[in-house]
Amino acid sequence: MATHGPLVLIVDDEKDLRQLLDFNLKQAGYRTQQAAGGREALERVEREPPDIILLDLNLPDVPGTEVCAQLKADPETGAIPVIMLTARGSESDRIAGFELGADDYVAKPFSVRELVLRLDVLRRRLLDRSTPGTERVLSAGPIEVDLDAFIVRAGGQEVTLALLEFRLLTFLLEANGRVRTREELLSHVWRYPRDSASRTVDTHVKRLRAKLGAAGDLIETVRSVGYRIRPPQ
């Protein structure tokens, strides 16, 4: 069994579920820590920031939504991928989670095998940050994205993005100036059905623009359609 894999913090007040996830993640090569509540989770993150967080929304003390909001608002922890676990599986609940900055959302009851596969996707991204290889870079004016190192720069300064923000920016850059419709963004970035009605795209674009500073002005709104990266003058 691997002992040096990514560290996953499992945050859930159900002891049996924590132990089930703990066992299966260790079998899959992850290291794990557990927290039974939101306050304990925040303390553990402060002591040893994990690589990925599995976060239940219905916690007995600090709600999972508040835990996620605090983590995403802190530059030291904002880039840690968060997968939300919840018994509430409606579209409005998923949207609320994504708007807080969560990177994925799994409704209970869920397949442990599927959850491990989702973690493996995040794991490959984490490995890409430290594995040398052929450099793949996307750019537009002052914006530069190193796909292998998972690094974003705006005007030469490194910018910390959450995983969804990174995927959003990458998908826009890959269009080479063409418009990405809201339906395409929901499908490819959030993996929502194309007919979903959501303002989460607008919320994340606003957040992405703010993080990119002046370079964020290159993200152009195409009214009633979607967004594109405007070719720099």
N, C-alpha and C positions, 0 to 999 in steps of 0.2 A: 504494500500500500504506500502511495506517495505521502511524503511528510513535508514537502516544501511547496505544496500547491497554494493557490490563492486562499486568503483567509475570508471566510464567510461568517458574518454575524447573523444569527437566527434570533429574531425578536418576536416572541409569541407567548401569550399567557397560558397556553395549553401545553402542559409538560409532556404529554404523550406525543403530540405532534412535533415538539422540539426534538425529542429523542429520536423519533422516526426520521426526521430530516437530518439530524446529526449523523446517524448511522449511515444513511444512504449517501450523503455528501462525502463522508470520509471514505466510503467504498469507491467513490468516483474520483478520489485524489485530491479533495479539498481539505483544508484545515478549517476548524469551526470554533466558534464561541457562541454562547447562548445568553439571552437576556429575557426575563419574564415580564418586563415592563418598559415603558418609555424612558423613565428616569435612569434606570440601570443601563439601557442601551446607550444613552447619551454619555454616561460616565465611561462605559467601555470604549466607545469611539474616541473619547478624549485621551484615554490611556494608551490605546493601540488601534489606530485607524484601520478598519478592515478593507479588503479589496472590493467586497460586494456586501450589501445588506439585504436580508429578507425581512420585511417589516409588516407585521400584522397591523391593521388599522384599529381594531377594537381592543385596545390595551386598557388595563384597570386604572392606571394613573394618568400619564401623559398620553393623549391620543396619538395614534400613528401619524395622522395628518400633521400634527404639531411637531412631532419628531422629524418628519421629512422636511417640513418648512424650515426648521432650525438648521438642519444639516445643509440644505441647499443654499441657505442665506450666508453661510460661513465659507469664506474663500478656502479655508483649510480642509473642508470636508465636502464642498459643493460638487466636486467631480466624482465622488464615490457613487457607483451605480446602486440604485435602490429598486428592488422588486417588491411591490406591495402585495400582501396576502390578505384577502378579506372574504367574508361570507356574502358581502354585498356585491353582486355581479352586474348591476345595471349599467347601461352606457353612461348615465350621468355620474355614477360613482367612478367609473374608469376615467372620465374626462376630468373630474375633480382631482384624481390622483396625478394624472399627467400634468395638469396645470400647476401643481405644487412642485413639479420637477422630477417625479418618479420616472424611471427608465423602462419599467415593464409592470404588468398588472396580472395577477393570477387569482381567479375566483375559487373559493372553497366550495365543495370538495374538488381537489385537483389530482392529477396523475403525478406521482413523485417522479416518474421517468420523464414526463414532459418538462417538469420544473428543472431537473438536472440538465436536460438538453438546452433549455433557455440559459441556464448558468454557463454551459459550455460555450455558447455564443459570446457571452461577456468575457469568459476566460480567454478565448482566442484574441479578443481585442486587447486584453491586459498583456498577453504575451507579445503582441505586436509592438507594444510600447518599448519593450526591452530587447527584442530580437533583431539583430542587424540583418539587413537584406537590401535588395534593390530599392532605392528610394522612389516612392511614388508621391508626387506632389501635385495638388490642384491649386490654382491661383487665379485671382482676378484683382488687378490693381494692387492695393496694399494688403489684400487678404491672401494668406498662404496656409494651406492645409497639408501637413505631412501625414499621409494615410498610414504609413508603417509605424511611425513613432507616436501617432495619435496626438500630434502637436498642432495647435492653431496659432498663427501670428497675425497681428493686424498692425501695419505700420512698423514692422520689425519687433514689436513687443508681444511676448507670449500671452495668450488669452486662455483662461481656464473655462472649459465648457462642460456641461453635463452630457451624458452619452446621447440623449435625444437631440440636444442642440447640435452636437457634432454631426449626427446623422442628417439633420435638417440642412445644415450648411453644406455638407458634402453633396447631398442630393441636388441642391440648387446649383452648386458649382459645376456638377457633372452635366448640367443642361446646356452649358456654353451659351448663356444669354437667352435661351428659350424659356417660355413661361412654364412653370410647374403649377398645375391647377390644384385647388384645395383637395379635390378628390384624389389626385395622384399623391399628394403629400400625406394624406390620411392613410392611404393604402401602403405606401412604400416606407414611410418613416414611423408611423404609429401602428401600422398593420391593422387599421380599422377597415371595415367594409367601405367601398367607395361611395355608397349612398348614405353614409353617416352624416348627421348634421352636428357640427361641432365648431366652437370658437377657439378650441385649444390651439389650432394652427396659428391664429392671430396672436394669441397670448405668447406662444413660444417665439414667434418672429419678433415681437416687440422686445422680449427678453434678450434674444440673440443680437438684435441691433444695438441694444444698450451695452452689452458686453464688448462688442466690436468697436465701440466709440465712433469716431468720425467715419471709419470704414463701413460702419453699419448702414450708412446712407446708400451704399451700392445695392442693398436689398430693396427692390422696387415693388410697390404694390400695384398690381394690374387689376383695377376695379372690377368686381363681380366675377373675376376669373381666378386669380391666385397671386403668385410671386415669382420674381426672377432676379438674377444677379445682373444689374445693369452694367454693360461694358463701360469701363472707366474712360473718361475723356482723355 
